[in-house]
Every structure is written in structure tokens, then in C-alpha cells.
């Protein structure tokens, strides 16, 4: 008798779980042109593993960098921080920044964490990521970023692309540095006004 009650209760729990799964709507599939179609795994500065699709749902400003750069990366970061400071509150709360290191060999999660602290990048607006060399190269190519191996001084030659991604990871705009902040803010506002 006890076994049959247990089996009956188990069946109810299983059916209830199936019903709960059926009731939860599946997220719409990603567009073919989405950067989030890249199915690799990444690690943030806290050591947590995620996929790029985990960034879905928010307009993102994305750039590649590396913590040891002493030339272009500090300029790009300065432009991004200036952009963040210039954002009206209604835009700032809906836009996230993503920095992906080109030097995952040396930029460990701890190095990214130290960079976040040194650069005063908040957790609510900034995501710092590292990935395998091949995965980083793939994302760089999709964003139009070119970089070379480190030279004798430990510096990498690279382009300074900053991209705007819509909520589904489609590239809406790409610039080589933010030379016109008002135009860039207008692009962000257009991305935010688009229907999800």
C-alpha cells in the first residue's frame, strides 16, 4: 500500500513538472545574423562561465581590448566611460557595455577583476569576458576587429572597433572610436526604440 501511494505521488509530481515545463514559453530563436549564434563558452571576471546568448535582452556596446595595452585600449575605454557619463538616465539603465579580451592567455579572470577595479567599472553596466583563443578570433572577425600576436614589448597591433548590438545580438553600428558622441547616442536611442 505504501509503495502504491509513493508511486501515485511520484506520478503526480512528474506530471506537474511536465505541465510546468509546457506552460513556460520558449524564448524566440535568435536571428541568423546574431553574434549570439556563436555557441562558445566564455568566462567573466568573477570566473563564471556563460554563453554570449546570456547577454541577450539588452542593447550592448561591445569592444575588444586587453589589460596590458598601453596605447589604443586606454583611449577606447576613455571614450566608452565618457559615453556612459553622457548617457541620459533613461538610456543608461537600458544599455550594457561588454569588453572582450584579445589576450586570454594572460588576462585571467583575476586580471580582468583587477582591471575592473582599477578602471572603476560597475557590475551593473559592464561585463568583462575572456574566451579560448579561437573563439576570441571568431568574435573579433565577426565584429571586424583585427589583431596581431604580441611583439617583443608585449603589445598587440589591433584595430579599435566599437559596436552596438541590438537586444538579439545583431550588429547595428560599428565605429573606429567614438568621434561623434551625439551621433553614437542617437544610434543607441534608435536601438532602444526598436521593438524587441
N, CA, C and O of each residue as an XYZ file, in Angstrom:
784
protein
N       0.833     -1.194      0.000
C       0.000      0.000      0.000
C       0.868      1.245      0.000
O       0.610      2.194     -0.740
N       1.895      1.236      0.831
C       2.801      2.374      0.927
C       3.485      2.634     -0.411
O       3.631      3.787     -0.817
N       3.914      1.550     -1.113
C       4.567      1.675     -2.418
C       3.634      2.286     -3.450
O       4.056      3.134     -4.236
N       2.379      1.871     -3.460
C       1.448      2.393     -4.461
C       1.168      3.875     -4.220
O       1.025      4.636     -5.177
N       1.087      4.298     -2.948
C       0.900      5.726     -2.640
C       2.120      6.515     -3.115
O       1.987      7.598     -3.686
N       3.296      5.967     -2.875
C       4.535      6.638     -3.284
C       4.594      6.790     -4.804
O       4.954      7.845     -5.326
N       4.223      5.690     -5.510
C       4.229      5.747     -6.977
C       3.205      6.758     -7.484
O       3.474      7.483     -8.442
N       2.044      6.812     -6.854
C       0.993      7.748     -7.252
C       1.454      9.191     -7.047
O       1.269     10.038     -7.920
N       2.057      9.465     -5.881
C       2.558     10.813     -5.607
C       3.691     11.190     -6.564
O       3.772     12.331     -7.020
N       4.563     10.226     -6.864
C       5.655     10.478     -7.811
C       5.111     10.832     -9.183
O       5.602     11.751     -9.839
N       4.080     10.087     -9.617
C       3.472     10.340    -10.919
C       2.868     11.741    -10.965
O       3.015     12.442    -11.966
N       2.200     12.152     -9.908
C       1.605     13.495     -9.840
C       2.703     14.559     -9.933
O       2.559     15.546    -10.654
N       3.801     14.349     -9.198
C       4.903     15.317     -9.232
C       5.527     15.402    -10.622
O       5.830     16.493    -11.105
N       5.718     14.248    -11.264
C       6.305     14.228    -12.608
C       5.390     14.932    -13.598
O       5.840     15.759    -14.391
N       4.090     14.597    -13.546
C       3.132     15.231    -14.460
C       3.041     16.731    -14.200
O       2.928     17.525    -15.133
N       3.090     17.110    -12.935
C       3.077     18.537    -12.580
C       4.295     19.243    -13.135
O       4.197     20.366    -13.628
N       5.456     18.583    -13.055
C       6.696     19.165    -13.599
C       6.630     19.307    -15.106
O       7.078     20.311    -15.661
N       6.068     18.295    -15.777
C       5.916     18.364    -17.234
C       4.980     19.495    -17.607
O       5.244     20.237    -18.552
N       3.881     19.633    -16.867
C       2.923     20.705    -17.131
C       3.586     22.072    -16.949
O       3.357     22.988    -17.739
N       4.402     22.204    -15.912
C       5.094     23.475    -15.659
C       6.057     23.791    -16.796
O       6.191     24.946    -17.198
N       6.735     22.754    -17.319
C       7.649     22.974    -18.438
C       6.892     23.394    -19.682
O       7.339     24.264    -20.429
N       5.714     22.757    -19.905
C       4.920     23.094    -21.078
C       4.356     24.515    -20.970
O       4.219     25.204    -21.981
N       4.035     24.948    -19.773
C       3.419     26.252    -19.574
C       4.413     27.387    -19.779
O       4.008     28.504    -20.099
N       5.687     27.129    -19.603
C       6.699     28.176    -19.745
C       7.033     28.358    -21.222
O       7.506     27.425    -21.871
N       6.786     29.570    -21.762
C       7.065     29.753    -23.188
C       8.558     29.729    -23.482
O       9.368     30.222    -22.697
N       8.905     29.152    -24.617
C      10.303     29.116    -25.024
C      10.690     30.476    -25.596
O       9.878     31.119    -26.261
N      11.935     30.926    -25.341
C      12.355     32.204    -25.933
C      12.414     32.081    -27.446
O      12.726     31.012    -27.970
N      12.114     33.176    -28.161
C      12.191     33.096    -29.613
C      13.618     32.782    -30.058
O      14.585     33.140    -29.385
N      13.730     32.116    -31.188
C      15.071     31.764    -31.659
C      15.832     33.019    -32.076
O      15.238     34.041    -32.420
N      17.140     32.918    -32.039
C      17.996     34.043    -32.400
C      17.991     34.253    -33.911
O      17.913     33.291    -34.675
N      18.075     35.520    -34.345
C      18.205     35.772    -35.788
C      19.510     35.170    -36.312
O      20.483     35.044    -35.569
N      19.525     34.804    -37.581
C      20.724     34.212    -38.186
C      21.923     35.153    -38.115
O      23.063     34.696    -38.032
N      21.676     36.463    -38.148
C      22.763     37.447    -38.149
C      23.233     37.835    -36.748
O      24.055     38.739    -36.598
N      22.719     37.160    -35.731
C      23.071     37.496    -34.351
C      24.478     37.015    -33.982
O      24.858     35.881    -34.274
N      25.229     37.889    -33.346
C      26.539     37.498    -32.802
C      26.368     36.401    -31.757
O      27.281     35.610    -31.519
N      25.194     36.360    -31.136
C      24.933     35.387    -30.083
C      24.728     33.975    -30.623
O      24.547     33.039    -29.844
N      24.755     33.808    -31.944
C      24.735     32.468    -32.529
C      26.057     31.739    -32.258
O      26.114     30.511    -32.317
N      27.109     32.493    -31.963
C      28.402     31.888    -31.608
C      28.184     31.092    -30.325
O      27.818     31.653    -29.293
N      28.407     29.807    -30.396
C      27.995     28.919    -29.305
C      29.125     28.560    -28.336
O      29.053     27.545    -27.643
N      30.150     29.382    -28.290
C      31.290     29.082    -27.416
C      30.999     29.481    -25.971
O      30.038     30.194    -25.681
N      31.857     29.001    -25.081
C      31.725     29.341    -23.657
C      32.763     30.388    -23.296
O      33.893     30.361    -23.784
N      32.359     31.316    -22.430
C      33.197     32.430    -22.017
C      33.239     32.483    -20.506
O      32.411     31.874    -19.828
N      34.201     33.207    -19.986
C      34.346     33.332    -18.535
C      34.415     34.817    -18.198
O      35.124     35.580    -18.855
N      33.669     35.222    -17.166
C      33.716     36.628    -16.768
C      34.783     36.845    -15.700
O      35.501     35.914    -15.336
N      34.885     38.056    -15.206
C      35.951     38.384    -14.258
C      35.705     37.805    -12.864
O      36.563     37.902    -11.987
N      34.542     37.209    -12.667
C      34.276     36.503    -11.409
C      34.508     35.006    -11.565
O      34.326     34.243    -10.616
N      34.911     34.585    -12.768
C      35.164     33.163    -13.012
C      33.924     32.397    -13.421
O      33.984     31.176    -13.565
N      32.789     33.080    -13.615
C      31.555     32.405    -14.020
C      31.585     32.147    -15.521
O      32.055     32.975    -16.300
N      31.070     30.975    -15.912
C      31.018     30.598    -17.320
C      29.664     30.976    -17.907
O      28.625     30.791    -17.275
N      29.692     31.509    -19.126
C      28.449     31.873    -19.802
C      28.619     31.777    -21.304
O      29.735     31.702    -21.817
N      27.506     31.782    -21.993
C      27.497     31.871    -23.447
C      27.118     33.297    -23.825
O      26.494     34.006    -23.035
N      27.491     33.715    -25.017
C      27.165     35.072    -25.446
C      25.655     35.291    -25.466
O      25.191     36.410    -25.248
N      24.894     34.248    -25.722
C      23.434     34.381    -25.736
C      22.889     34.814    -24.369
O      21.759     35.290    -24.266
N      23.705     34.644    -23.321
C      23.304     35.120    -21.993
C      23.265     36.642    -21.902
O      22.733     37.192    -20.938
N      23.825     37.324    -22.901
C      23.804     38.788    -22.942
C      22.538     39.309    -23.615
O      22.294     40.515    -23.650
N      21.745     38.400    -24.142
C      20.531     38.774    -24.879
C      19.557     39.539    -23.988
O      19.489     39.320    -22.779
N      18.804     40.443    -24.618
C      17.748     41.150    -23.896
C      18.060     42.607    -23.620
O      17.174     43.370    -23.237
N      19.306     42.999    -23.809
C      19.716     44.373    -23.555
C      20.571     44.865    -24.725
O      21.362     44.108    -25.288
N      20.403     46.130    -25.080
C      21.284     46.727    -26.087
C      22.690     46.770    -25.490
O      22.860     47.128    -24.324
N      23.697     46.406    -26.288
C      25.072     46.317    -25.789
C      26.035     47.131    -26.648
O      25.889     47.211    -27.868
N      27.017     47.729    -25.986
C      28.143     48.375    -26.651
C      29.335     47.456    -26.405
O      29.701     47.199    -25.258
N      29.941     46.960    -27.488
C      30.967     45.911    -27.378
C      32.282     46.367    -27.993
O      32.304     46.997    -29.050
N      33.365     46.042    -27.322
C      34.696     46.296    -27.882
C      35.660     45.220    -27.389
O      35.472     44.638    -26.320
N      36.693     44.968    -28.186
C      37.757     44.076    -27.756
C      38.914     44.902    -27.213
O      39.138     46.034    -27.643
N      39.646     44.329    -26.266
C      40.729     45.037    -25.589
C      41.661     44.006    -24.984
O      41.434     42.804    -25.124
N      42.703     44.462    -24.316
C      43.461     43.587    -23.420
C      44.070     44.459    -22.325
O      44.374     45.631    -22.548
N      44.242     43.886    -21.162
C      44.593     44.691    -19.982
C      45.990     45.289    -20.053
O      46.255     46.311    -19.421
N      46.902     44.660    -20.823
C      48.275     45.155    -20.900
C      48.507     46.193    -21.982
O      49.641     46.631    -22.179
N      47.461     46.595    -22.685
C      47.597     47.559    -23.782
C      47.932     48.939    -23.216
O      47.306     49.402    -22.263
N      48.922     49.583    -23.816
C      49.287     50.916    -23.319
C      49.042     52.009    -24.358
O      49.574     53.113    -24.241
N      48.229     51.698    -25.383
C      48.019     52.686    -26.427
C      46.537     52.851    -26.754
O      45.874     53.730    -26.203
N      46.014     52.009    -27.648
C      44.656     52.180    -28.153
C      43.574     51.833    -27.127
O      42.577     52.548    -27.019
N      43.757     50.753    -26.377
C      42.720     50.317    -25.427
C      42.385     51.373    -24.368
O      41.204     51.598    -24.102
N      43.382     52.030    -23.751
C      43.035     53.077    -22.791
C      42.225     54.216    -23.424
O      41.357     54.800    -22.775
N      42.513     54.526    -24.694
C      41.734     55.567    -25.381
C      40.294     55.116    -25.603
O      39.356     55.885    -25.394
N      40.123     53.852    -26.032
C      38.773     53.325    -26.254
C      37.999     53.290    -24.940
O      36.833     53.684    -24.889
N      38.651     52.817    -23.879
C      37.978     52.779    -22.582
C      37.570     54.188    -22.153
O      36.474     54.385    -21.630
N      38.445     55.161    -22.372
C      38.115     56.546    -22.033
C      36.897     57.029    -22.803
O      36.042     57.719    -22.248
N      36.814     56.671    -24.080
C      35.650     57.058    -24.884
C      34.378     56.385    -24.381
O      33.320     57.012    -24.327
N      34.480     55.115    -24.014
C      33.310     54.381    -23.519
C      32.835     54.936    -22.177
O      31.633     55.066    -21.947
N      33.768     55.260    -21.301
C      33.390     55.820    -19.994
C      32.797     57.220    -20.157
O      31.866     57.591    -19.442
N      33.335     57.992    -21.094
C      32.783     59.314    -21.383
C      31.369     59.187    -21.943
O      30.483     59.973    -21.607
N      31.168     58.185    -22.804
C      29.837     57.917    -23.356
C      28.867     57.552    -22.234
O      27.745     58.056    -22.183
N      29.307     56.677    -21.343
C      28.457     56.257    -20.220
C      28.063     57.465    -19.376
O      26.906     57.593    -18.977
N      29.017     58.348    -19.105
C      28.733     59.535    -18.280
C      27.775     60.491    -18.982
O      27.014     61.201    -18.324
N      27.808     60.514    -20.317
C      26.956     61.438    -21.076
C      25.549     60.886    -21.319
O      24.661     61.619    -21.755
N      25.347     59.607    -21.040
C      24.040     58.995    -21.320
C      22.954     59.551    -20.404
O      23.146     59.632    -19.191
N      21.812     59.935    -20.980
C      20.664     60.265    -20.134
C      20.252     59.027    -19.342
O      20.478     57.899    -19.781
N      19.649     59.242    -18.178
C      19.296     58.123    -17.295
C      18.420     57.090    -17.993
O      18.588     55.892    -17.761
N      17.490     57.521    -18.841
C      16.589     56.563    -19.493
C      17.317     55.662    -20.489
O      16.824     54.582    -20.816
N      18.485     56.094    -20.976
C      19.299     55.248    -21.856
C      20.281     54.417    -21.032
O      20.451     53.221    -21.268
N      20.916     55.063    -20.070
C      21.956     54.393    -19.282
C      21.457     53.116    -18.614
O      22.192     52.131    -18.544
N      20.233     53.120    -18.130
C      19.699     51.947    -17.432
C      19.364     50.791    -18.365
O      19.103     49.678    -17.909
N      19.369     51.055    -19.685
C      18.962     50.022    -20.635
C      20.096     49.557    -21.544
O      19.884     48.731    -22.432
N      21.295     50.084    -21.325
C      22.436     49.751    -22.177
C      23.548     49.133    -21.333
O      23.846     49.619    -20.242
N      24.153     48.073    -21.831
C      25.283     47.447    -21.144
C      26.537     47.509    -22.001
O      26.459     47.546    -23.229
N      27.692     47.521    -21.347
C      28.984     47.528    -22.033
C      29.626     46.163    -21.882
O      29.566     45.556    -20.812
N      30.241     45.680    -22.952
C      30.924     44.389    -22.925
C      32.339     44.577    -23.455
O      32.528     45.065    -24.569
N      33.328     44.192    -22.663
C      34.727     44.209    -23.079
C      35.218     42.766    -23.144
O      35.121     42.022    -22.169
N      35.745     42.382    -24.307
C      36.243     41.022    -24.513
C      37.742     41.100    -24.734
O      38.207     41.796    -25.637
N      38.500     40.384    -23.910
C      39.951     40.448    -24.052
C      40.445     39.640    -25.252
O      39.952     38.549    -25.539
N      41.434     40.209    -25.942
C      42.099     39.519    -27.047
C      43.256     38.666    -26.533
O      43.856     37.904    -27.291
N      43.564     38.796    -25.250
C      44.744     38.137    -24.673
C      44.340     37.215    -23.530
O      44.732     37.414    -22.380
N      43.546     36.202    -23.871
C      43.047     35.307    -22.820
C      44.160     34.504    -22.155
O      43.988     33.998    -21.046
N      45.296     34.389    -22.830
C      46.425     33.666    -22.232
C      46.908     34.378    -20.970
O      47.224     33.729    -19.973
N      46.965     35.691    -21.008
C      47.459     36.461    -19.864
C      46.350     37.123    -19.049
O      46.522     37.387    -17.859
N      45.220     37.387    -19.688
C      44.119     38.038    -18.980
C      43.218     36.990    -18.328
O      42.179     36.613    -18.871
N      43.635     36.537    -17.170
C      42.841     35.593    -16.379
C      41.629     36.331    -15.809
O      41.514     37.550    -15.939
N      40.740     35.585    -15.183
C      39.603     36.234    -14.513
C      40.104     37.216    -13.468
O      39.537     38.296    -13.306
N      41.169     36.845    -12.756
C      41.735     37.734    -11.736
C      42.277     39.019    -12.344
O      42.113     40.097    -11.772
N      42.933     38.906    -13.520
C      43.455     40.099    -14.196
C      42.316     41.001    -14.647
O      42.414     42.224    -14.559
N      41.227     40.392    -15.134
C      40.069     41.182    -15.540
C      39.423     41.857    -14.333
O      38.971     43.000    -14.404
N      39.392     41.122    -13.227
C      38.810     41.682    -11.997
C      39.624     42.884    -11.525
O      39.057     43.897    -11.116
N      40.943     42.776    -11.580
C      41.819     43.884    -11.184
C      41.631     45.076    -12.132
O      41.649     46.230    -11.704
N      41.451     44.778    -13.423
C      41.234     45.832    -14.418
C      39.916     46.553    -14.140
O      39.841     47.778    -14.234
N      38.883     45.793    -13.799
C      37.585     46.388    -13.462
C      37.737     47.360    -12.288
O      37.234     48.483    -12.319
N      38.444     46.897    -11.255
C      38.617     47.730    -10.060
C      39.427     48.988    -10.385
O      39.046     50.094    -10.003
N      40.549     48.808    -11.097
C      41.421     49.932    -11.442
C      40.693     50.945    -12.327
O      40.905     52.152    -12.206
N      39.835     50.441    -13.218
C      39.141     51.304    -14.175
C      37.790     51.794    -13.652
O      37.102     52.567    -14.320
N      37.415     51.340    -12.453
C      36.150     51.757    -11.829
C      34.951     51.440    -12.725
O      34.140     52.312    -13.034
N      34.859     50.169    -13.135
C      33.760     49.718    -13.982
C      32.733     48.985    -13.123
O      33.049     47.971    -12.501
N      31.522     49.492    -13.091
C      30.488     48.912    -12.239
C      29.991     47.581    -12.783
O      30.042     47.335    -13.988
N      29.511     46.728    -11.893
C      28.991     45.424    -12.298
C      27.644     45.541    -12.997
O      27.291     44.679    -13.802
N      26.887     46.592    -12.704
C      25.557     46.687    -13.309
C      25.600     47.141    -14.763
O      24.632     46.928    -15.493
N      26.701     47.766    -15.208
C      26.770     48.238    -16.593
C      27.854     47.567    -17.443
O      27.806     47.644    -18.670
N      28.824     46.915    -16.809
C      29.983     46.404    -17.551
C      30.161     44.903    -17.369
O      30.104     44.393    -16.251
N      30.377     44.199    -18.481
C      30.684     42.770    -18.481
C      32.075     42.618    -19.097
O      32.332     43.120    -20.191
N      32.966     41.927    -18.395
C      34.319     41.669    -18.896
C      34.465     40.170    -19.145
O      34.206     39.360    -18.255
N      34.882     39.802    -20.362
C      34.913     38.394    -20.749
C      36.261     37.970    -21.318
O      36.998     38.757    -21.911
N      36.547     36.694    -21.109
C      37.704     36.052    -21.725
C      37.233     34.722    -22.306
O      36.326     34.083    -21.773
N      37.870     34.312    -23.418
C      37.484     33.051    -24.040
C      38.702     32.371    -24.633
O      39.808     32.910    -24.589
N      38.499     31.198    -25.180
C      39.586     30.477    -25.848
C      40.059     31.308    -27.045
O      39.291     32.089    -27.607
N      41.312     31.135    -27.425
C      41.907     31.944    -28.500
C      41.105     31.857    -29.796
O      40.868     32.883    -30.434
N      40.685     30.665    -30.199
C      39.931     30.506    -31.443
C      38.565     31.172    -31.367
O      38.104     31.765    -32.342
N      37.916     31.074    -30.208
C      36.600     31.694    -30.026
C      36.712     33.214    -30.055
O      35.862     33.900    -30.623
N      37.770     33.729    -29.439
C      38.004     35.174    -29.447
C      38.247     35.659    -30.867
O      37.727     36.698    -31.275
N      39.038     34.906    -31.614
C      39.334     35.274    -33.008
C      38.051     35.274    -33.836
O      37.867     36.149    -34.683
N      37.167     34.311    -33.607
C      35.905     34.238    -34.350
C      35.047     35.467    -34.084
O      34.525     36.080    -35.016
N      34.903     35.827    -32.813
C      34.100     37.006    -32.464
C      34.741     38.275    -33.011
O      34.047     39.167    -33.498
N      36.057     38.354    -32.930
C      36.769     39.518    -33.470
C      36.488     39.683    -34.956
O      36.224     40.792    -35.421
N      36.543     38.588    -35.699
C      36.289     38.653    -37.139
C      34.860     39.097    -37.425
O      34.628     39.883    -38.343
N      33.911     38.605    -36.655
C      32.513     38.994    -36.848
C      32.294     40.478    -36.546
O      31.449     41.125    -37.165
N      33.053     41.006    -35.605
C      32.937     42.422    -35.254
C      33.795     43.318    -36.148
O      33.659     44.541    -36.119
N      34.679     42.708    -36.943
C      35.556     43.493    -37.798
C      36.802     43.989    -37.095
O      37.386     44.999    -37.490
N      37.211     43.276    -36.047
C      38.425     43.634    -35.296
C      39.578     42.769    -35.783
O      39.442     41.551    -35.901
N      40.712     43.400    -36.064
C      41.907     42.672    -36.492
C      43.006     42.887    -35.455
O      43.214     44.003    -34.979
N      43.705     41.806    -35.110
C      44.809     41.949    -34.168
C      45.918     40.953    -34.479
O      45.697     39.908    -35.092
N      47.102     41.310    -34.040
C      48.296     40.505    -34.307
C      48.857     39.987    -32.990
O      48.517     40.514    -31.930
N      49.709     38.965    -33.032
C      50.343     38.476    -31.795
C      51.172     39.574    -31.142
O      51.508     40.579    -31.768
N      51.493     39.360    -29.874
C      52.289     40.347    -29.141
C      53.685     40.489    -29.723
O      54.282     39.528    -30.209
N      54.188     41.721    -29.658
C      55.557     41.961    -30.101
C      56.519     41.801    -28.922
O      56.119     41.357    -27.846
N      57.763     42.158    -29.125
C      58.793     41.995    -28.088
C      58.489     42.826    -26.842
O      58.948     42.497    -25.749
N      57.723     43.894    -27.004
C      57.374     44.757    -25.861
C      56.070     44.333    -25.192
O      55.598     44.988    -24.263
N      55.493     43.229    -25.675
C      54.252     42.740    -25.070
C      53.012     43.456    -25.564
O      51.958     43.383    -24.932
N      53.126     44.155    -26.702
C      51.983     44.892    -27.245
C      51.442     44.187    -28.492
O      52.200     43.604    -29.268
N      50.130     44.249    -28.669
C      49.464     43.665    -29.831
C      49.031     44.792    -30.758
O      48.499     45.809    -30.314
N      49.265     44.597    -32.054
C      48.694     45.530    -33.014
C      47.227     45.173    -33.205
O      46.903     44.006    -33.426
N      46.332     46.157    -33.123
C      44.905     45.847    -33.289
C      44.116     47.083    -33.686
O      44.548     48.217    -33.480
N      42.954     46.832    -34.257
C      42.035     47.916    -34.600
C      41.149     48.199    -33.394
O      41.019     47.370    -32.494
N      40.550     49.372    -33.391
C      39.756     49.794    -32.233
C      38.283     49.923    -32.536
O      37.726     51.019    -32.469
N      37.644     48.816    -32.868
C      36.230     48.842    -33.244
C      35.340     48.848    -32.002
O      35.569     48.113    -31.041
N      34.321     49.701    -32.055
C      33.274     49.724    -31.030
C      31.968     49.440    -31.759
O      31.640     50.113    -32.736
N      31.221     48.443    -31.288
C      29.984     48.040    -31.970
C      28.777     48.196    -31.057
O      28.875     48.070    -29.837
N      27.642     48.472    -31.676
C      26.355     48.469    -30.970
C      25.604     47.225    -31.413
O      25.414     46.993    -32.607
N      25.178     46.424    -30.437
C      24.365     45.233    -30.712
C      22.947     45.483    -30.231
O      22.743     46.075    -29.171
N      21.963     45.036    -31.006
C      20.583     45.154    -30.529
C      20.314     44.078    -29.484
O      21.213     43.317    -29.125
N      19.098     44.014    -29.004
C      18.768     43.086    -27.912
C      18.991     41.630    -28.292
O      19.187     40.783    -27.420
N      18.962     41.334    -29.591
C      19.161     39.960    -30.056
C      20.573     39.709    -30.571
O      20.847     38.650    -31.135
N      21.472     40.674    -30.381
C      22.864     40.461    -30.752
C      23.214     40.789    -32.186
O      24.305     40.449    -32.643
N      22.303     41.450    -32.920
C      22.629     41.884    -34.278
C      23.471     43.148    -34.218
O      23.225     44.025    -33.390
N      24.468     43.242    -35.098
C      25.334     44.421    -35.137
C      24.604     45.542    -35.864
O      24.306     45.435    -37.053
N      24.319     46.623    -35.132
C      23.609     47.761    -35.704
C      24.557     48.834    -36.211
O      24.263     49.519    -37.190
N      25.688     48.979    -35.548
C      26.657     50.017    -35.927
C      28.038     49.584    -35.498
O      28.202     48.840    -34.532
N      29.046     50.068    -36.243
C      30.457     49.785    -35.943
C      31.217     51.064    -36.230
O      31.079     51.648    -37.304
N      32.019     51.498    -35.271
C      32.840     52.698    -35.481
C      34.260     52.420    -35.014
O      34.498     51.574    -34.152
N      35.190     53.149    -35.601
C      36.589     53.064    -35.156
C      36.824     54.215    -34.180
O      37.437     55.225    -34.526
N      36.339     54.047    -32.990
C      36.414     55.109    -31.988
C      35.178     55.992    -32.065
O      34.567     56.141    -33.123
N      34.821     56.570    -30.934
C      33.635     57.437    -30.875
C      34.087     58.877    -31.092
O      34.470     59.574    -30.153
N      34.033     59.301    -32.341
C      34.446     60.676    -32.662
C      33.271     61.638    -32.581
O      33.459     62.841    -32.402
N      32.045     61.102    -32.715
C      30.833     61.927    -32.623
C      29.907     61.298    -31.586
O      29.096     60.426    -31.898
N      30.048     61.763    -30.346
C      29.297     61.166    -29.240
C      27.786     61.328    -29.413
O      27.025     60.416    -29.090
N      27.345     62.488    -29.922
C      25.904     62.708    -30.118
C      25.325     61.722    -31.128
O      24.231     61.194    -30.932
N      26.058     61.480    -32.198
C      25.593     60.530    -33.209
C      25.541     59.119    -32.632
O      24.616     58.361    -32.923
N      26.536     58.765    -31.810
C      26.564     57.435    -31.200
C      25.387     57.276    -30.233
O      24.741     56.229    -30.207
N      25.111     58.316    -29.440
C      23.961     58.278    -28.521
C      22.650     58.163    -29.298
O      21.720     57.485    -28.859
N      22.580     58.823    -30.446
C      21.374     58.728    -31.277
C      21.190     57.302    -31.791
O      20.065     56.807    -31.861
N      22.301     56.636    -32.152
C      22.232     55.230    -32.582
C      21.710     54.343    -31.451
O      20.897     53.447    -31.674
N      22.189     54.607    -30.238
C      21.722     53.835    -29.082
C      20.228     54.056    -28.854
O      19.481     53.114    -28.588
N      19.809     55.309    -28.963
C      18.377     55.624    -28.773
C      17.531     54.915    -29.823
O      16.446     54.424    -29.511
N      18.012     54.854    -31.061
C      17.276     54.131    -32.121
C      17.209     52.639    -31.812
O      16.179     51.997    -32.015
N      18.319     52.099    -31.319
C      18.333     50.665    -30.967
C      17.343     50.371    -29.849
O      16.681     49.334    -29.854
N      17.244     51.282    -28.898
C      16.335     51.083    -27.778
C      14.880     51.251    -28.170
O      13.996     50.636    -27.574
N      14.629     52.085    -29.174
C      13.231     52.323    -29.579
C      12.695     51.229    -30.489
O      11.486     51.127    -30.697
N      13.597     50.404    -31.036
C      13.163     49.298    -31.900
C      12.386     48.279    -31.074
O      12.688     48.043    -29.904
N      11.387     47.685    -31.704
C      10.581     46.678    -30.997
C      11.426     45.454    -30.715
O      12.163     44.992    -31.586
N      11.323     44.911    -29.475
C      12.114     43.703    -29.148
C      11.692     42.512    -29.980
O      12.252     41.426    -29.831
